[in-house]
């Protein structure tokens, strides 16, 4: 199948592209002056946010597919099959002063799964805001902003956990 080599080249770059695009969108969002729709005389940052956001929504969907194929979804979403064994072991380890290990179906993977869900929700709310009737657009804008703030919180936690992951290489 000709698509398989193309997919493999794309999937290796998805995390980095999602990282760069979301950082650019978040960091430039204070310069967005959009309400119900993109104005005909919109500035560069408004246009970038809309079309960069649409591109990021596509990349986010591809990233979610990458995370979920070949049964990997069980690592990031073990709660979907009521598998709480490693998660509860990580939480009890934290209570005893032990940091959770990276990988598996534990706390760190579950947090990453929540990040994927937040990324998709931010993307979906942005797309709906873009497509919404002007009478509903401000409502979807507010949802998009709230979800984006949640995703920013996740990014901060993800960076802190990535630093914990670095200790696995030296510990």
Residue pairs with C-beta under 8 A, 6 or more apart in sequence:
10 62
11 62
11 66
14 59
14 62
14 63
14 66
15 63
17 59
18 56
18 59
18 60
18 63
18 119
21 52
21 55
21 56
21 59
22 56
22 119
22 151
22 155
24 48
24 52
25 49
25 52
25 53
25 56
26 148
26 151
26 152
26 155
28 45
28 48
28 49
29 49
29 148
31 43
31 45
32 45
32 46
32 49
33 43
33 46
34 42
34 46
34 49
34 50
34 141
35 137
35 138
35 141
36 134
36 137
36 138
36 141
37 134
37 137
38 46
38 47
38 50
38 130
39 46
42 50
50 130
53 123
53 126
53 127
53 130
54 126
54 127
54 130
56 123
57 123
57 124
57 126
57 127
60 119
60 120
60 122
60 123
61 120
61 123
63 116
63 119
64 116
64 119
64 120
67 73
67 76
67 113
67 116
68 76
73 80
74 80
74 81
74 83
74 105
75 103
75 104
75 105
75 109
75 113
76 109
76 110
76 112
76 113
76 116
77 110
77 113
78 84
78 86
78 87
78 105
78 109
78 110
79 87
79 110
83 105
85 105
86 104
86 105
86 106
87 105
87 106
87 107
87 110
89 106
90 100
90 101
90 106
90 107
90 108
91 107
93 99
93 100
94 100
94 107
99 164
99 167
100 106
100 107
100 108
100 164
101 108
101 168
102 108
102 109
102 164
102 165
102 168
103 109
108 161
108 164
108 165
111 154
111 157
111 158
111 161
112 158
114 154
115 151
115 154
115 155
115 158
118 147
118 150
118 151
118 154
119 151
121 147
121 151
122 144
122 147
122 148
122 150
122 151
125 140
125 143
125 144
125 147
126 144
128 140
129 137
129 140
129 141
129 143
129 144
132 139
132 140
